[in-house]
Amino acid sequence: MMIKKIVPAFFIILTLIVAFILKSLFVASVSANHVGVEFNRIDGRVETVPLTSGWHLMGIGTSVVEFPTFTQTYTWTKSLHEGAPIDESMNFQVASGVVINADLSISYSIDSTKAPVLYQKYKRGYEEITSQIIRNEIRNSLNIYGSDYDAEGLLSGGKIKLAEQVRKKINGDLGTYGILVEQFGFVNELRLPANIQQAIDAKIQATQEALKSEAMLRKNKADAANAVAIAQGQADAKIAAAQGDAKALAVLGESIKQYGAEAAKVKNQTLWIEKWDGKLPTTTAGNNAALIMGLNGMSDAK
């Protein structure tokens, strides 16, 4: 009875062990948003057709290496609190042999159809490809293009152009294997040797002070020009007022000349009328003769 009970239990355990071994040897899973690459550990053969996410039956000695199909972002910095807890910043040379230390960031994706080609080339997973292959490509590209810039030029905006040059070179070198760099750039400020940084800071300060002095000079000139303009305006206003007064006096004088004579004539006529006795003159001078009679004559006649 005891043996009959042990035998079934033994077969159950054996079946589970065999199933586990078969699953480990012949069944593999590919995670969601990943693509799998079949690699035969015996002969080193890499299958050219990638595996989609899900379960797959494998041959004996075959392993599956996964590659993410989504965009990945990695940051290498000097800080122990950003990225990995170690100094992962990178040094590169610029013009005159000056060595610059920089924090870097990259975002890239892997073409799922080329994942087998990528693995065939480097025989590494995506983490090693990032930390070794891509990182080395970045360092080499920085040293190649960095010699075209001086330290001051990089600080004043040249690093944007340099980063774009590096990104294009990586895509040119690794794009064949399915790596597409979407973004690459410098994180934080570039770190220069202390003596170079001090010289650049002194030059920047001198430039700022010169600009400040130039701005003050322009302001003083503008203030002086404004004061002259105000004085000129006031003088012009006075001249215009004086000219207006003179014209007004001239007009008044002309009015007095013109209308004064008329006023005198009217006054004389008024006096003549006041002294007339209402009688018409008795002397006839003829149709064509002009009768001239002064007020004094009339007075004498009376």
Buried (B, 14 or more C-beta within 10 A) or exposed (E): EEEEEEEEEEEEEEEEEEEEEEEEEEEBBBEEEBBBBBBBEEEEEBBEEBBEBEEBEBEEEBEBBBBBBEEBEBBBBBBEEBBEEEBBBBEBEBBEEBBBBBBBBBBBBBBBEBBBBBBBBBEBBBEEBBBEBBBEBBBBBBEEBBBEBBBBBBBEEBBEBBBEBBBBBBBEBBBEBBBBBEEBBBBBEBBBEEEBBEBBEEEEEEEEEEEEEEEEEEEEEEEEEEEEEEEEEEEEEEEEEEEEEEEEEEEEEEEEEEEEEEEEEEEEEEEEEEEEEEEEEEEEEEEEEEEEEEBEEBEEEE
